[in-house]
């Protein structure tokens, strides 16, 4: 293998097989791993401390990491993936919101989308980039939600 090659032979074969089978290879992605861990974190907060604490965490995240013109930083991306996953958790996986009055603002998908749009607008992303990023982040959130919930439950049981 020459020094300029990006992939090892086994990884290259896995990628070719994935293309041939029209599937995604199971190559570890540190970026997705970071977002998965962020989802586990917000679920763990919700399970351990309740919906109010999870919502306060989301509010603090946006307040701290949404900066004019800064673009989609890893920190803002974490806020967004947690926000989407939390709405999904309370509506789908968990089956209901926790009954607190302000919870609807953080469980309603339209309100969640509006909040994310506002953060991405402030961060300076154009509409096309926002749509692309939301598709990507949404996909990660939805595919990670169930396994992240299981991991968060396990963490909660051990505390």
N, C-alpha and C positions, 0 to 999 in steps of 0.2 A: 504494500500500500504506500503510495507516495505521501509526502508531508502535506500536500494540499487537499487531500481527500477529506471530506466531511464525515463520511460514514464508514463504519467497519463493514466487512463482508457480511456477517450475520444480519446487521441492521439493514444493509442494502437489499439482502434477500427478503427480509421481512417486509420492507417497503414495496418491493416488486410483487410479492404475494398479496399484500393488502390492495394494491392497485388492481391486480388481476381478479381478486375476489370482491372488489368494490367495498372494502371495509377499511377501518382506521386501524393502523398497527398499535399494539400495546407498548409503545415506546414511552418511557417516563417523561413527563413534561414538568420541569420545575415551576413554570409559570402556573399551570393548572393545579399543581400540588399546593402552591401558595394560596390560590383562591379556594381550593377545597378546605384547607386549614382555616381560612377565614369564615367559611360557611359553618364548619364544625364549631368555631368559637361563638358565633351568634346564636346557634342552636343551643349550645351549652349554657350560655347566659340565660336564654329563655327558659330552659328546663330547670336550671338551678335557682334563678332569681325572679323569673316571671316576665311577662310581656312588657311591663313598664320599664324594667331594667334593660331589656333588649332594645326597646324604642329609644331610651335615653342614650344607649351606646350608638345607635344609628345616627341620632341627631348630633351627638358630639363628633362622630366621624366626619359627617358632612361639614359641620362648622369648622373643624380643624383642617380638613384636606381639600376643600373647594376654594381654589384661588383663581382670581381673574387672569385669564390668558395662560394659565399654567399647563393646559392640555390635560390629557388623561394620564395622570400620574399613577404609579402602582398603588398609592394610598387611596386615591379617589376610586380607582377600580375596585379596591377592597370594599369601600363603602357601598358601591353599587351592587356588587355581587352579594353582599350580605343583605342588602335591602330587598333585592329580588327573591333571594332564598327565604328570607323571613316572611315575605308576603305569601310565598308558595307554602311554606311550613304551616302558617296559621290558617290558610284557606284549604289546603289540600291534605298534606300529610297529617297535620295535627287535627284537622277536621273542624276547627272553629277558632274564632278569635277568643282572647281571654276574657272578654266581657267588659273591659275597661273602656270608657267613653272615647278616649283619644286613640284607641287601637285601630279603629276603622281607617284612619289616615295612613296607617302603615300596613294595612292588610288589603285594601282596595287596590286592584291592579292599575286602574286609571290614575289614582292619586300617586301611586308608586312611580308610574311612568312620568307623570308631570314633575315630580320631585327630581327624578333622574335627568329629565330634559333640562330643567332649570340649572342643575349642577353642571351638566355638559355645556350648556350655553355659556355660563359664566366662565367655565374653563377654556372657552374659545374654540370648541369643535364645531365645524360646519355641519349642516343637516345630514349630508350623505355619510360623513364619518360617524356621526351619532348613530345613525341607523345601522351601519356596519358593526360598530362596537356593541350596540345593544343586542344585536343578533348573536354575536360571539359570547358576550357575557351571559345573556339569557340561556344559551345552550349549555354553558358550563354550569350555571346555577341549577337548571332543571335536571341535568344528568347526575349532578353531584348531591342533590338534596337527600335522596333516600339513604345512600351510604353515609353521608355526613351526619344525618340524624341518628343512625345506628351508632356511629362512633361517639357522638355527643351523649347519647343515652348511656353508653358504657362508661364514659368519663363521669357522668353524674352519679352512676351507681357506685363508683369507687371513691366517692368523696363523702 
